[in-house]
Amino acid sequence: MSIERVVAETSAGPMLGGLDWRPPTGGAHSNRALQEAKNQTDASHFTLLESFGLVRYGLYKARPSEEALKLPRSLVSAAACFANLVGEKYPDAALVLPVSSDDERTEQKYLVIVLDDGVPHIDAVVNEMSARDTIGSEERPLWAFNEGKYPNCKLVNFEWLSGGADKASKVQPIPINPWPLLSLMALLALSMVGWWGYQNAKKTEDARRLVAEAAAADPVPKYLAALSTQSNTMANRRADVVGSLGKLFELEATIPGWQLRAVDCGATQQQCALTWSRQGGTFDDIRDALPTQTLIPFKPQGAPVPLLDAATTRVPWAVQRESLLTGPQAITPLPSFDNAMADVMPLLQMWRTAGLTIEIKPAALWPTLPGIPRELRHPSAVLRGDIVISGVPGPFIQEVLETAPPWIQWEGVRAELGDGGDMRGRLSFKATGIYYVSSN
């Protein structure tokens, strides 16, 4: 019998899937946070992924049928490799690869990985139907093994995936916590000073433990502390986002030998990426025409060398981050989801009449931490969801960004440039945002 979640042998070592990914308590890695994660899940092994300011543990817990089996040495996490390869450019990417089996009688299994904000969100070994259900109908960049089954995917295999392996992606045992042993030694020492002294000390310790357990059982203080910390960067100054539009319209769409095709601006990255197609020019032409922009030769994922006919340049996109709960942009109180949707529906209906495509995803508790139930309701609790407006004509994008209610925050703007006409008429925009509402 073998461990099913060891999905492949690669040049980087055996590859492990099906890990439980979660952030450490407090959002930063420490021995204490790792031990807490171990206690919460009974995990025996872990891998640590740090990406774009986010920290995640990938935790492995043996199933009852696997407890007598040992994990191979030099294991690497498949999900960590995938995040290393594509997470920066495609933070919502997905991967599907078939898992080989020694027993031909067993049902074919597939490794499914889905990223969220560039870090693993789903990491599972499932059958084909579950794999398709896991990916869902949402459009996202997809890496897979068969274009017939997964149209528009990028064809890859496990050896390609192993190219993302690094020291941090190694799966290793969780160190033994020394504190229980030290506590036992302290108790033995206390017993030597007398039975009554020991009893009194034990009663004091028990009382402290009960107080700590009672505090830990209440998720509200932990949630409010996390909300206070993370709310400072939950919103963007709208004037910065709208003001940057004029600069997009002023961009040179054509330079000697090159044609601008798309512009992607992200508030999180604080920069815009411009995609160019070659019209007989060279990289030197770009450097001469755009000396203030950073030139990056365009290299498709998995390709050994950059493309000759495409390039990317990057420019800063300064957008100040603020809070919606305090300060000049504060909304007090935040509307409930039902009230927010009732107020914004007429505006969205006008946009739909104008031919815009609108996608609103369900809201969920924000922020989230281990030990905080997603069903938590509190007068100060906040829900967050995604909203995407696409197919926006160039002259209409400023109105979309300005007239959206303040509880919608624009996180990214993408402009695609068509042929012919003036700059405004050739641009088609997609605005990506986050909306915040009250849990009440």
N, C-alpha and C positions, 0 to 999 in steps of 0.2 A: 504494500500500500504506500502511496506517495501523497504529499501535501498538494491538494488541488490548486491552491493559490500560488504555487511556484509555477509560473505560466510559461517560462521559456529559458533555454540556455543561450547566452550571448557571449560575445567576446569580452564584455565588461563584467561577466559573471552571471549566475542564476538571477532571474528577475521575479520579484514578488508583487502580486496584485492583491486587491481586496483588503486594503488597510483602512482603518478607521481614522479619518482626518479631522482634527479639531484644534482650535487655538489654545495655547497655554493660558492658565489663569493670569490675568493682568496683562496679557498680550505680549509678554517677553519670555524668552527661554531662561530657565534657571533650574537648578537641581530640585528645588522645592516644587516648582511647577510641574516638572517631569514626574516626581513622586506622586503628586496629586492626581495627575492623569493616569498613572499606573493604578492607584487605589480605586479610581472611579471605573476603570475598565477591566481590571485584572490582566492587563497586557504584559507580555514578557519581553517584547522587542519594540524598537522604535526607530524612526528616521526623522531628521529635523530639516525642514524646508524654510528658508528665509528669503522672501522675494517681495520687492516693491514695498518694503516697510511692513509686510505681513509675516507673521511667524505661525507655522502650523506643525503639529506633531502627526506623523503617520504611525498608528499603533497597531501591533499585531497581537492577537490573542488566539491561542490554539483552540480548535474545536474539540469536543469530547473524543472524536475518533482520531484526532491528531496528537493527543497529549503524549503518546509514547514515541512519537516521531520527532527527530531532530531536524531543525532547519539547516540547509546547506550553508557552507561558509561563503563569504564574499557576496552575500545577497545584496542586490540593489532594488530600490523601489521603482516600479514601473511608472507610477504617477509622478514621482519626483523628477524622473528623467523627462517625462512629457512636459511638465511645467518648465523645466530648464530650457527645453528646445523651443517652445512656442509661446510660453506664458506672457512674455513681454509684449510681443506684437499682436497675439490673439488671446486676450485674457479670458474669453468665453469659449475656447476651443474644446473639441471632443475627439475621442479616439476609440476605435473598435478594431480589435484584432482577435483571430481565432486562436484558441489554446489547444495545443496538441495533447493527445492522451495515449497512454500505452494500452488501454482497454478499448477496443473498437466497439464494444457493446454499450458503452456509456454515451449519453447524449452529448453532442458537440457543445462546448462551452466557449464563451467569448469574454475577453477582457474589455471592460468599458470604463473609460475615464472621462470625466467632465470637469472643466476648470471654471472657477468663478473668481473674478478679479485676479486672474493669473495664478491661482493656487488650487490644488485639488479640492473639489466639492463632492464628487462621486468617484469611487474606486471600487469596482465590483467584478466578480467572475460569475457570469450568469448565462442562461440559455439565450438562443437567438431572439425569441419573442421579447424576453425581458430586456435584452440589449436595445432593441428598437424602442421599447417603451421608455427606457431610461433616457435615451437621446431626445425623444419626443419630436414634435413637429416644429419646434422653434428653429429658426434659421441660425446656424452657428458654423464657424469653420470646422471642417471635419477631416480627420485623417483615418483612413481605413484600408482594407486589403482588397476590396472588390468594387469597381465602379458600377458594375451591374446592380449590385445590391444597395450601394450607397452612392447615388449620382453626385457629381461635382465634388467628390472627395479627393484628397491627395493620397496617392498610393504609397504605403509604407509597410514595413515589417518590424519584427522585434529587433533585428540588428540595427535598423535605423534608430529605433527608440533607445538603444543602448548608447548612442552617441551623446545623450544628455546626462550620462552618469558622471558624477563627481564624488569627491570625498563625502560631502554632506548627504548624498543620496544612499549611502550604505545603510543597510539595516543591521542594527546592533542591539545586544541585550541591554535592558534597562538596569543600571547599577543597583546593587542592593542598598537599601536605606539603612545607614548605620544607627540612626537615632533610636529605634526600638531596643537594640542591644545596649546602647548607652543608658537608656532609661531603666532597663532591667538591672544593670550594675548599680545605678544610683539607688534603686529600691532596696537592693541587697545591703548596700552600705547603711541605708537608713535603719534597716532592721537590727543592725548591730548596736544602735544607741538605745534600744529598748522598745518593747512591744507597744507601750502606750504612746511613745513618741511617733512610732511608725503609723499607728492607727490615726493619730491626729493629722499627720502629714497626708495620709491617704484620703481622709475626709476632705481636707482642703483641696487636694488635687481633683477629687471627684466633683466637688462643687464648681471648680473652674471649668472642668470638662463639660459639665452640664450647661453652664453659661455659654461656652463656645459652641456647643452643639445647637443650642437654642438660637444663637445668632446665625449660625450657618444654615439652619433650616428656613430662615426668612430670607428670600431672594431679593426683597425690595431694596435694602441698603446697598447690596452689591450692584444692582441694576442702576440705581440713581447715581452711584459713584462713577460707573462706566459712562452713563449719559452725560454727566457733567464734564468728563474728560474729553469725550469724542465729539460733543456738540460744537466745540469751538471751530471745527473745520467742516461742518455739515453743509454749509451753503457757500455759494459764490456771489461776489458782488456783481449784481446784474449789469450795472453800468460798464464794468470791465468787459463782460461778455458781448454786450451790444456794441460797445465802442470798437471792439476788434473787427466788426463786420466791415467797417469802412476800409480797414487795411487789407481785408481779403479782396475787396473790389479794386483796390489799387495795385494788386500784384501784377507783375508782368506775366501774361498768359503765354507769350511767345518770346523766346530769346533765340539768338542765332543757333540754329541746328537743333532746337528742342521745343516741345509743346507741353504746357502744363495740362495734366489730366485730372488731378484730384488734390484736395487739401483736407487733412484730418487734424483738428485741434482738440486737445484734451486738457481739461482743467487739472486733473490729477497729475499728468505729466508736465504741465506748465509749458507746453510747446506745441507747435504745429508741424506736421510732416507733409511736404509737398511732393507729389509723384509726377515725374516727367517721362515723356516718351521721346525717343530720339528721332529727329528728322534730318539726319545727315551730320549731326554735330558730334563733338567729343566732350569728355569730362572737363577738359580745359576750357571749353566754351562756357560751361556752367560756372566754373570758378571765376572766369573773367567777368561774366555778366552779373553774377550774384556773389560778390566778395564777402558780404556780411552773413551769408547762409552757410551752414555746415553741410558739405556734400557727403552722401553715403551711397556707394554703389549698391544697386538693388540686387539682392541675392535671395532667390526663393528658398523656402525651407527645404533642407536636404540636398540642395544643389552644391556641387563642389566649387563652382566659381560664380562670380556675379554675372548678371545679364549685361550684354553690350548695348541693348536698345532701351534700357530703362534706368532711372536713377531716382534717388530720394534726397531732398534737402530739408533741413530743419531750421526753424526759427523759434525764438522764445514766444510764449503766449502767457503774459502776466495777468493772472486772475487772482484777486485776493479772496482768501477763504475766511468766512465769518460764521457766526451762529444765528440760527433762526429763533433761539430761545431767549437770547440776551443781545444787547447792543442795538445798532441802528436798524438792522433788518428784522428785529424780533417780531414774531407774530404771537400775540397773547390774547386769548389762547389759540392754539392750533385748532383748526376745524376737525370734526370727526370725518371719517371717510364718506359717510352718506351725505353730510352737508357739503363737503368739498365737491363731490361729484355732482350734486344738484346745482351748485353754483356755476361750475365750469362747463356743464353739458351744452348750454346754448352756444358758447364760444367754440367748442369742439365740433358741434354740428355745422357751424358756418365754415370751419376749416374743411370738414368733409365735403361740403357742397362745392368748395373751391378745388376739390380733387386731391386733397392731402390724405395720406395714409396715417392712421393713428392707432397705436398699440399701447394699452395700459395693462400692466401686470398687477396681480394682487399684492396688497401691502402685508408686511410681516413686522413683528416686533424688532425694533432697532434701538441700541445695539444689542447683540447677543453674546452671551458668555456661558461657559459650562456652569450648570447649577441654576441657571435662570430659565424657567419654562417659557416656551414661545407663547403660551396662552396667558402670560402675566398681564393683568389689567390694573392700572394705577392712574390717578388723576394726572400725573406727570409723564406717563409712558408715551412713547412715540412709535408710530408705525411708518415703515418706509417701503416704497414700491418704485418700479421703473416705468418710464413713459418714453415712447419714441415717436417722433413726428417725421415722416419721410415724404419725398416727392414734393418738396417746397420749392417753388420757383424763386429765382434770385431776388427779384424786387420785393417778394412777400416775406422773406426770412426775418427781416428786422421787426415787422409787425408781430410775427409769431413769438419771437423771443421777448419782446417788450410787453405784449398784452397778456401773456400767461400769468395766472395768479401767483403771488409771491411764494406760496408753499410748493411750487414747482421750481426746482433748481436745475439749470442747464449745465450738464457735465461735459458735453462734447458737441462739436459741430463738424459735419463732413460736407464738403462741397465737391461736386463732380462737374467738370467742365466739358460742355459739348462743343460742336463745331459751328463756326459762323456767327454773325451778329455781334452786338456789343457784349462786354464782360458780364453785365447784370443779366442779360437775357440768356446767356450761355450757361449760367450756373444753376444747378439743381442741388438743393440742400437736404440734409438729414440732421435733425436735432435730437440728441439723446439726453434725457434728464432723469431726475429722481424727485419723487414727490413725498412730502412728509405730512402726516395727519395724526390726530390724537387717537389713542386707543379707546377713548370713551365713546 
